[in-house]
Every structure is written in C-alpha cells, then in structure tokens.
Amino acid sequence: MFVVASRDTLVNSRFATVVCAPIYTERRGISTEVTVGPDEGLKHESTILCDALVSVEKARLTDYVGTLSPTKLSRLRDALRIALDVE
C-alpha cells in the first residue's frame, strides 16, 4: 500500500513512475517513520517507512486510499529529510 501526497501532481506528471514510501503495519518507533491509520483512511494503524523509498509505475497506483492532514504531511516531510539526509 502507498500514500500519495498529491493525487493531482501524480496524475499530471509526465513521468511513468513516482517515488513512494511503503506503508507497513509493523512499527519500530524510529525517526524515519510516520504513524498513520483510520484518520488518514487506512483500515489499521500503520507507519509510512521513509527508509524504504521505491519507484513505482503510476499504472500500479489504482486505488485511492486516503489523505494526510497538514500535520501528518509535515511529519512526513521531516521523516523524508532525515531518511535522505537533506535540509
């Protein structure tokens, strides 16, 4: 399962693939994870794992699952900064 930060950006992109962070139900409590769950549209409490970014063909992303609140999106940005070691 994958969360897309902006569906419009995904749909309008000219590229065939997008970079995604996978979501797992296992939680390790590390700084590169973001907790998500029913509030975001998921069935179970889970985590977005920013240490395991993958390139996925847009055609594989067929089911819209949910949305991140501004607070969760900010946490995702922070986790990505840590995982990628960027400012």
C-alpha positions in Angstrom: 0.0 0.0 0.0 1.2 3.5 -0.8 0.2 7.0 0.2 0.4 9.7 -2.4 0.9 13.2 -1.1 -0.8 14.9 -4.0 -3.0 12.9 -6.4 -3.2 15.9 -8.9 0.6 16.0 -9.1 0.7 12.3 -9.7 -1.9 12.3 -12.4 -0.5 15.4 -14.2 3.1 14.2 -14.1 4.7 13.4 -17.5 6.8 10.6 -15.9 5.7 7.0 -15.9 6.9 6.3 -12.3 6.7 8.1 -9.0 8.7 7.7 -5.8 6.7 6.2 -3.0 7.1 5.4 0.7 5.6 2.0 1.6 3.2 1.6 4.5 3.6 -1.3 6.9 1.7 -2.4 10.0 4.9 -3.1 11.9 6.2 -0.1 13.9 9.7 0.3 15.1 9.4 3.9 16.5 12.2 5.4 14.5 12.5 9.0 13.3 12.0 8.0 9.6 8.5 6.5 10.3 5.2 8.4 10.3 2.3 6.8 12.1 -1.0 6.7 10.1 -4.3 4.9 10.4 -8.0 5.2 10.2 -7.9 9.0 10.5 -6.0 9.0 7.2 -8.3 6.5 5.5 -6.4 3.3 6.3 -8.0 0.2 7.9 -5.3 -0.4 10.5 -2.7 1.6 12.5 0.4 1.6 10.3 3.6 3.5 9.5 4.9 5.2 6.4 8.5 4.0 6.2 10.7 6.7 4.6 13.8 4.5 4.8 12.4 2.2 2.1 11.5 4.5 -0.8 10.7 2.8 -4.1 10.0 3.8 -7.6 6.5 2.6 -8.7 4.8 2.7 -12.1 1.9 5.1 -11.9 -0.3 2.4 -13.6 0.1 0.3 -10.4 -1.4 3.0 -8.2 -5.1 2.4 -8.9 -6.9 2.6 -5.6 -7.1 5.9 -3.8 -6.8 5.1 -0.1 -6.7 8.3 1.9 -5.2 11.7 2.7 -2.6 13.1 5.1 -3.6 16.1 7.2 -1.3 19.1 7.2 0.2 17.9 10.5 0.9 14.4 9.1 2.3 15.8 5.9 4.7 18.0 7.9 5.8 14.9 9.8 6.3 13.0 6.5 8.4 15.8 5.2 10.5 15.7 8.4 10.9 11.9 8.2 12.0 12.2 4.5 14.5 14.9 5.4 16.0 12.6 8.0 15.9 9.5 5.7 17.5 11.4 2.8 19.9 13.5 5.0 18.7 16.8 3.4 17.8 20.1 4.8 
